[in-house]
Amino acid sequence: MPNSGRFSLGKLVWTRGVNDLVAVDASFAKFVLNSIHRHANCDWGELSDQDKQENEFSLKNNLRLFSSYSNDQHKIWIITEANRSVTTVLFPSEY
């Protein structure tokens, strides 16, 4: 996935749980890709206003970025490391 967002995603990885579901559920795969796009464009998803402000601070100061997204059945987190080398997609239970 090319990076067209406001910061580098680095290497994009996801956990085994996310991978296994992406492999068998096209709707979930689309949800994950849409969420990655939102994260890369600083739409932090379902976070409190304070957490969104923290991400904006982190964006300007090269700190870790965190987003949370839900659909009708699943919740995922997306975390980009401070050095922007890796972005991980995971279920909260895999943290």
PyRosetta script that sets phi, psi and omega in degrees:
from pyrosetta import init, pose_from_sequence

init()
pose = pose_from_sequence("MPNSGRFSLGKLVWTRGVNDLVAVDASFAKFVLNSIHRHANCDWGELSDQDKQENEFSLKNNLRLFSSYSNDQHKIWIITEANRSVTTVLFPSEY")
pose.set_psi(1, 117.1)
pose.set_omega(1, 178.3)
pose.set_phi(2, -64.9)
pose.set_psi(2, 146.5)
pose.set_omega(2, -179.6)
pose.set_phi(3, -88.7)
pose.set_psi(3, 117.2)
pose.set_omega(3, 178.2)
pose.set_phi(4, -121.0)
pose.set_psi(4, 16.4)
pose.set_omega(4, -175.4)
pose.set_phi(5, -91.4)
pose.set_psi(5, -165.4)
pose.set_omega(5, -175.9)
pose.set_phi(6, -89.0)
pose.set_psi(6, -3.2)
pose.set_omega(6, 178.8)
pose.set_phi(7, -153.8)
pose.set_psi(7, 163.8)
pose.set_omega(7, 179.3)
pose.set_phi(8, -77.1)
pose.set_psi(8, 132.6)
pose.set_omega(8, 174.8)
pose.set_phi(9, -81.9)
pose.set_psi(9, -16.4)
pose.set_omega(9, -174.1)
pose.set_phi(10, 66.1)
pose.set_psi(10, -149.2)
pose.set_omega(10, 177.2)
pose.set_phi(11, -74.0)
pose.set_psi(11, 129.5)
pose.set_omega(11, -179.7)
pose.set_phi(12, -95.4)
pose.set_psi(12, 122.0)
pose.set_omega(12, 179.7)
pose.set_phi(13, -132.5)
pose.set_psi(13, 158.8)
pose.set_omega(13, 171.6)
pose.set_phi(14, -141.7)
pose.set_psi(14, 159.4)
pose.set_omega(14, -175.5)
pose.set_phi(15, -72.6)
pose.set_psi(15, 168.3)
pose.set_omega(15, 178.9)
pose.set_phi(16, -59.2)
pose.set_psi(16, -42.3)
pose.set_omega(16, -179.2)
pose.set_phi(17, -60.8)
pose.set_psi(17, -44.7)
pose.set_omega(17, 177.7)
pose.set_phi(18, -65.9)
pose.set_psi(18, -45.3)
pose.set_omega(18, 180.0)
pose.set_phi(19, -58.2)
pose.set_psi(19, -46.1)
pose.set_omega(19, -177.7)
pose.set_phi(20, -62.2)
pose.set_psi(20, -38.0)
pose.set_omega(20, -179.9)
pose.set_phi(21, -76.0)
pose.set_psi(21, -37.8)
pose.set_omega(21, 176.0)
pose.set_phi(22, -58.1)
pose.set_psi(22, -37.3)
pose.set_omega(22, -176.2)
pose.set_phi(23, -66.6)
pose.set_psi(23, -24.0)
pose.set_omega(23, -174.8)
pose.set_phi(24, -119.1)
pose.set_psi(24, -5.5)
pose.set_omega(24, -173.9)
pose.set_phi(25, -133.8)
pose.set_psi(25, 98.9)
pose.set_omega(25, -177.3)
pose.set_phi(26, -61.2)
pose.set_psi(26, -35.7)
pose.set_omega(26, 179.0)
pose.set_phi(27, -64.9)
pose.set_psi(27, -41.9)
pose.set_omega(27, 177.3)
pose.set_phi(28, -66.3)
pose.set_psi(28, -41.3)
pose.set_omega(28, 178.4)
pose.set_phi(29, -58.6)
pose.set_psi(29, -42.7)
pose.set_omega(29, 178.3)
pose.set_phi(30, -64.3)
pose.set_psi(30, -41.4)
pose.set_omega(30, 176.7)
pose.set_phi(31, -59.6)
pose.set_psi(31, -43.8)
pose.set_omega(31, 179.4)
pose.set_phi(32, -63.2)
pose.set_psi(32, -47.9)
pose.set_omega(32, -179.2)
pose.set_phi(33, -62.8)
pose.set_psi(33, -40.6)
pose.set_omega(33, 176.8)
pose.set_phi(34, -63.2)
pose.set_psi(34, -40.2)
pose.set_omega(34, 179.8)
pose.set_phi(35, -65.9)
pose.set_psi(35, -40.0)
pose.set_omega(35, 176.6)
pose.set_phi(36, -61.3)
pose.set_psi(36, -43.8)
pose.set_omega(36, 177.3)
pose.set_phi(37, -59.9)
pose.set_psi(37, -45.6)
pose.set_omega(37, 178.8)
pose.set_phi(38, -60.6)
pose.set_psi(38, -45.8)
pose.set_omega(38, 179.4)
pose.set_phi(39, -58.4)
pose.set_psi(39, -47.2)
pose.set_omega(39, -178.3)
pose.set_phi(40, -63.3)
pose.set_psi(40, -22.9)
pose.set_omega(40, 179.6)
pose.set_phi(41, -104.7)
pose.set_psi(41, 19.9)
pose.set_omega(41, 172.4)
pose.set_phi(42, 65.9)
pose.set_psi(42, 26.9)
pose.set_omega(42, 167.4)
pose.set_phi(43, -94.9)
pose.set_psi(43, 99.2)
pose.set_omega(43, -169.2)
pose.set_phi(44, -78.6)
pose.set_psi(44, 1.5)
pose.set_omega(44, 175.1)
pose.set_phi(45, 77.2)
pose.set_psi(45, -137.0)
pose.set_omega(45, -171.4)
pose.set_phi(46, -94.0)
pose.set_psi(46, 65.8)
pose.set_omega(46, 176.9)
pose.set_phi(47, -114.7)
pose.set_psi(47, 159.9)
pose.set_omega(47, 174.8)
pose.set_phi(48, -67.8)
pose.set_psi(48, 161.2)
pose.set_omega(48, 177.6)
pose.set_phi(49, -58.5)
pose.set_psi(49, -38.6)
pose.set_omega(49, 179.4)
pose.set_phi(50, -63.6)
pose.set_psi(50, -43.4)
pose.set_omega(50, 178.4)
pose.set_phi(51, -66.5)
pose.set_psi(51, -35.6)
pose.set_omega(51, 176.6)
pose.set_phi(52, -65.1)
pose.set_psi(52, -40.7)
pose.set_omega(52, 177.1)
pose.set_phi(53, -64.4)
pose.set_psi(53, -38.5)
pose.set_omega(53, 177.4)
pose.set_phi(54, -62.0)
pose.set_psi(54, -40.9)
pose.set_omega(54, 176.8)
pose.set_phi(55, -63.7)
pose.set_psi(55, -40.1)
pose.set_omega(55, 177.9)
pose.set_phi(56, -62.6)
pose.set_psi(56, -40.9)
pose.set_omega(56, 175.1)
pose.set_phi(57, -62.2)
pose.set_psi(57, -45.5)
pose.set_omega(57, -178.9)
pose.set_phi(58, -63.4)
pose.set_psi(58, -36.4)
pose.set_omega(58, 178.0)
pose.set_phi(59, -61.2)
pose.set_psi(59, -44.0)
pose.set_omega(59, -177.9)
pose.set_phi(60, -74.6)
pose.set_psi(60, -23.5)
pose.set_omega(60, -173.7)
pose.set_phi(61, -115.5)
pose.set_psi(61, 19.0)
pose.set_omega(61, 176.8)
pose.set_phi(62, 52.0)
pose.set_psi(62, 51.6)
pose.set_omega(62, 174.9)
pose.set_phi(63, -112.0)
pose.set_psi(63, 172.9)
pose.set_omega(63, -177.6)
pose.set_phi(64, -63.5)
pose.set_psi(64, 141.5)
pose.set_omega(64, 179.7)
pose.set_phi(65, -113.0)
pose.set_psi(65, 140.5)
pose.set_omega(65, -175.3)
pose.set_phi(66, -135.4)
pose.set_psi(66, 134.4)
pose.set_omega(66, 175.9)
pose.set_phi(67, -133.9)
pose.set_psi(67, 157.7)
pose.set_omega(67, 178.6)
pose.set_phi(68, -137.7)
pose.set_psi(68, 131.7)
pose.set_omega(68, -177.9)
pose.set_phi(69, -136.1)
pose.set_psi(69, 145.5)
pose.set_omega(69, 177.9)
pose.set_phi(70, -134.0)
pose.set_psi(70, 147.5)
pose.set_omega(70, 166.0)
pose.set_phi(71, -118.4)
pose.set_psi(71, -163.7)
pose.set_omega(71, -176.6)
pose.set_phi(72, -64.1)
pose.set_psi(72, -25.4)
pose.set_omega(72, -173.5)
pose.set_phi(73, -119.2)
pose.set_psi(73, -22.3)
pose.set_omega(73, -170.0)
pose.set_phi(74, -137.2)
pose.set_psi(74, 153.2)
pose.set_omega(74, 173.0)
pose.set_phi(75, -124.0)
pose.set_psi(75, 133.7)
pose.set_omega(75, 175.7)
pose.set_phi(76, -126.4)
pose.set_psi(76, 154.6)
pose.set_omega(76, 171.2)
pose.set_phi(77, -114.1)
pose.set_psi(77, 148.2)
pose.set_omega(77, 174.0)
pose.set_phi(78, -128.3)
pose.set_psi(78, 127.6)
pose.set_omega(78, -177.1)
pose.set_phi(79, -126.6)
pose.set_psi(79, 124.2)
pose.set_omega(79, 172.7)
pose.set_phi(80, -106.5)
pose.set_psi(80, 126.2)
pose.set_omega(80, -177.4)
pose.set_phi(81, -66.9)
pose.set_psi(81, 157.0)
pose.set_omega(81, -175.0)
pose.set_phi(82, -56.3)
pose.set_psi(82, -38.5)
pose.set_omega(82, -178.3)
pose.set_phi(83, -84.8)
pose.set_psi(83, 4.6)
pose.set_omega(83, 177.1)
pose.set_phi(84, 61.8)
pose.set_psi(84, 24.2)
pose.set_omega(84, -179.5)
pose.set_phi(85, -83.6)
pose.set_psi(85, -27.5)
pose.set_omega(85, -174.7)
pose.set_phi(86, -145.1)
pose.set_psi(86, 139.1)
pose.set_omega(86, 168.9)
pose.set_phi(87, -120.7)
pose.set_psi(87, 128.2)
pose.set_omega(87, -176.8)
pose.set_phi(88, -115.3)
pose.set_psi(88, 134.6)
pose.set_omega(88, 173.4)
pose.set_phi(89, -107.0)
pose.set_psi(89, 129.3)
pose.set_omega(89, -176.6)
pose.set_phi(90, -151.2)
pose.set_psi(90, 161.4)
pose.set_omega(90, 169.2)
pose.set_phi(91, -83.0)
pose.set_psi(91, 146.2)
pose.set_omega(91, 178.0)
pose.set_phi(92, -53.1)
pose.set_psi(92, -33.8)
pose.set_omega(92, -179.9)
pose.set_phi(93, -68.4)
pose.set_psi(93, -13.1)
pose.set_omega(93, -179.9)
pose.set_phi(94, -96.3)
pose.set_psi(94, 2.2)
pose.set_omega(94, -177.7)
pose.set_phi(95, -74.0)
pose.dump_pdb("model.pdb")
